[in-house]
Amino acid sequence: ERLRLLDVQLVGEEGARGLRIGDVTILVLQEGERPGGIVGRPAASGPGLEGAAVFSCSRCGQDTLLAPSGQQVRAKWPDCPIICLACFTKELDSEGA
């Protein structure tokens, strides 16, 4: 009920589960499922969380900060691309166009 008041809905689409907030759907990975990418913020925007580390964006090469949780995902799936926030935003915009 509280989620509905915030315009948040639980969704299940083709075996995937997630949240729909307005017209945006955020799918939640199932345990053990490899993510399509790990999004980090620009290193130039200042220090991140304690333990954050700098990686290169796989799309543009920009220095990108990954929080410790993102680093754990990277350790589990070393081939998972790291994507800076700018590239991620561009991809979302092009998908929505």
Secondary structure, DSSP 8 states (H G I E B T S, - for coil): -HHHHTTEEEEEETTEEEEEETTEEEEE--TT---S-EEEEEGGG---STT-EEEE-TTT--EEEE-HHHHHHHHH-TTS-EEEHHHHHHHHHHHH-
